Amino acid sequence: MSDEILEIVDRDGRIIGHAPRSVIHGNNSLLHRVVHVLVVNSEGAILLQKRSRNKDVAPGRWDTSVGGHVDLGESIEEAARREMKEELGIEPVDMRFLYTYIHSNPYESELVYTHECLYEGPFQYNTEEIEDVRFWSRDEIRENLGKGIFSDNFEEEFQRYLEFKNKDF
């Protein structure tokens, strides 16, 4: 994995600096932008990816369908589309922005831009980064919260997603 240069941002997403990924990860005072895409099927189930055990964040845990850093000079939508292609091998036609929030843990702080995409499959996921993918019903996710099988970021994301969907109707 290369030591990519990431943009450091303020709480409003304005770029205030740059630093290598290796500096940003491990210092939760440096906020950086990431994109998430929640891939849902026509039944409302959410595609989750099981992260490779080689990942430095949440290895071996089930996580958001797609997630990744926004590259230097890249727009949020460009990053979301690039990550969809890199991680799941798909080019979504119907993707919509949902919300943004700050996720912080002792390791890092991220300004997350979450999107949703309706897609049934098939998926050709990146086996270097992902061990498996599968759709989970919302009830199945709820039953497994707090059991250590999901990333802390996904558990927070799922709660936000449910709140958003309840407002959306």
C-alpha positions as CSV (number, residue, x, y, z in Angstrom):
1,M,0.0,0.0,0.0
2,S,1.5,3.4,-1.0
3,D,1.6,6.2,1.4
4,E,-0.9,8.4,-0.4
5,I,-1.1,12.1,0.3
6,L,-4.5,13.0,1.8
7,E,-6.2,16.4,2.3
8,I,-6.6,17.6,5.9
9,V,-9.9,19.4,6.2
10,D,-11.9,21.4,8.8
11,R,-15.3,20.4,10.0
12,D,-16.9,22.0,7.0
13,G,-14.8,20.1,4.5
14,R,-12.5,23.0,3.6
15,I,-9.0,21.9,2.8
16,I,-6.5,23.2,5.4
17,G,-3.5,21.1,4.6
18,H,-2.0,17.8,3.3
19,A,-0.3,14.9,4.9
20,P,0.7,11.3,4.2
21,R,-1.8,8.6,5.1
22,S,0.7,7.2,7.6
23,V,0.6,10.5,9.5
24,I,-3.1,11.0,9.3
25,H,-3.9,7.4,10.4
26,G,-2.9,7.3,14.0
27,N,-3.5,11.0,14.7
28,N,-7.2,11.6,15.3
29,S,-6.7,15.3,15.4
30,L,-6.2,15.3,11.6
31,L,-9.6,15.3,10.0
32,H,-9.7,13.8,6.4
33,R,-12.5,13.2,3.9
34,V,-13.8,9.8,3.0
35,V,-16.7,8.5,1.0
36,H,-19.1,5.7,1.9
37,V,-21.6,4.1,-0.5
38,L,-24.4,1.9,1.0
39,V,-25.4,-0.5,-1.8
40,V,-29.0,-1.7,-1.3
41,N,-31.1,-4.1,-3.2
42,S,-34.8,-3.9,-4.1
43,E,-35.7,-5.6,-0.8
44,G,-33.9,-2.9,1.2
45,A,-31.1,-5.2,2.3
46,I,-27.7,-3.6,2.6
47,L,-24.5,-5.0,1.0
48,L,-21.7,-5.3,3.5
49,Q,-18.1,-6.2,2.8
50,K,-15.9,-8.3,5.1
51,R,-12.6,-6.4,5.3
52,S,-9.4,-8.3,4.6
53,R,-7.5,-9.3,7.7
54,N,-4.6,-7.3,6.3
55,K,-6.3,-4.0,6.7
56,D,-5.0,-1.6,9.3
57,V,-8.5,-0.5,10.3
58,A,-11.2,-3.0,11.4
59,P,-9.5,-6.1,9.9
60,G,-11.8,-9.1,9.4
61,R,-14.9,-7.1,10.3
62,W,-18.1,-6.5,8.2
63,D,-18.2,-2.9,7.0
64,T,-20.0,-0.4,4.8
65,S,-20.6,-1.6,1.2
66,V,-17.9,0.8,-0.1
67,G,-15.6,3.1,1.7
68,G,-12.4,5.0,0.8
69,H,-10.4,8.1,1.0
70,V,-11.0,11.1,-1.2
71,D,-7.8,11.5,-3.3
72,L,-5.9,14.7,-3.6
73,G,-7.9,17.1,-5.8
74,E,-10.8,14.7,-6.3
75,S,-14.4,15.6,-5.9
76,I,-16.7,13.6,-3.5
77,E,-18.7,12.1,-6.3
78,E,-15.6,11.2,-8.3
79,A,-14.2,9.4,-5.2
80,A,-17.5,7.5,-4.6
81,R,-17.6,6.3,-8.2
82,R,-13.9,5.4,-8.2
83,E,-14.2,3.4,-4.9
84,M,-17.3,1.6,-6.3
85,K,-15.3,0.5,-9.3
86,E,-12.1,-0.4,-7.3
87,E,-13.9,-2.3,-4.5
88,L,-16.9,-3.9,-6.1
89,G,-16.2,-3.7,-9.8
90,I,-19.3,-1.8,-10.6
91,E,-20.1,1.6,-12.2
92,P,-23.4,2.8,-10.6
93,V,-25.8,4.8,-12.6
94,D,-28.1,5.7,-9.8
95,M,-26.2,6.9,-6.8
96,R,-27.5,9.7,-4.5
97,F,-25.9,11.7,-1.7
98,L,-27.5,11.2,1.7
99,Y,-25.6,13.0,4.5
100,T,-22.3,13.8,6.0
101,Y,-20.9,13.4,9.5
102,I,-17.7,13.2,11.5
103,H,-16.6,9.7,12.7
104,S,-13.8,9.8,15.3
105,N,-12.1,7.0,17.2
106,P,-8.7,6.9,19.0
107,Y,-7.0,6.0,15.6
108,E,-8.5,8.6,13.2
109,S,-11.1,11.2,12.5
110,E,-13.0,11.2,9.2
111,L,-15.4,13.6,7.5
112,V,-17.7,11.0,5.9
113,Y,-19.8,11.7,2.8
114,T,-22.4,8.9,2.6
115,H,-24.2,7.9,-0.6
116,E,-26.8,5.2,-1.4
117,C,-27.0,3.1,-4.6
118,L,-29.6,0.6,-5.7
119,Y,-27.8,-2.4,-7.2
120,E,-28.6,-6.1,-7.2
121,G,-25.3,-7.5,-8.4
122,P,-23.2,-9.2,-9.6
123,F,-20.1,-8.0,-7.8
124,Q,-16.5,-8.6,-8.7
125,Y,-14.9,-7.4,-5.5
126,N,-11.3,-6.7,-4.9
127,T,-10.0,-9.8,-3.1
128,E,-6.9,-8.0,-1.8
129,E,-9.1,-5.7,0.3
130,I,-12.3,-7.7,0.8
131,E,-12.8,-11.3,2.0
132,D,-16.5,-11.5,1.2
133,V,-19.6,-9.5,0.3
134,R,-23.2,-10.2,1.0
135,F,-26.6,-8.5,1.5
136,W,-27.8,-8.3,5.1
137,S,-31.4,-7.4,6.0
138,R,-31.8,-4.5,8.5
139,D,-33.1,-6.9,11.1
140,E,-30.1,-9.2,10.7
141,I,-27.8,-6.2,11.2
142,R,-29.8,-5.0,14.3
143,E,-29.5,-8.5,15.8
144,N,-25.6,-8.4,15.4
145,L,-24.9,-4.9,16.6
146,G,-22.5,-4.7,19.5
147,K,-21.2,-8.3,19.0
148,G,-17.8,-7.2,17.5
149,I,-18.5,-8.5,14.0
150,F,-19.0,-5.0,12.4
151,S,-16.6,-2.1,12.3
152,D,-17.3,0.6,14.8
153,N,-17.7,3.0,11.9
154,F,-20.4,0.8,10.3
155,E,-22.3,0.5,13.5
156,E,-22.4,4.3,13.7
157,E,-23.2,4.6,10.0
158,F,-26.1,2.1,10.3
159,Q,-27.8,4.2,13.1
160,R,-27.4,7.4,11.0
161,Y,-28.7,5.6,7.9
162,L,-31.9,4.4,9.8
163,E,-32.5,7.9,11.2
164,F,-32.1,9.4,7.7
165,K,-34.4,6.8,6.1
166,N,-37.0,7.5,8.8
167,K,-36.9,11.2,7.9
168,D,-36.8,10.4,4.2
169,F,-40.4,8.9,4.2
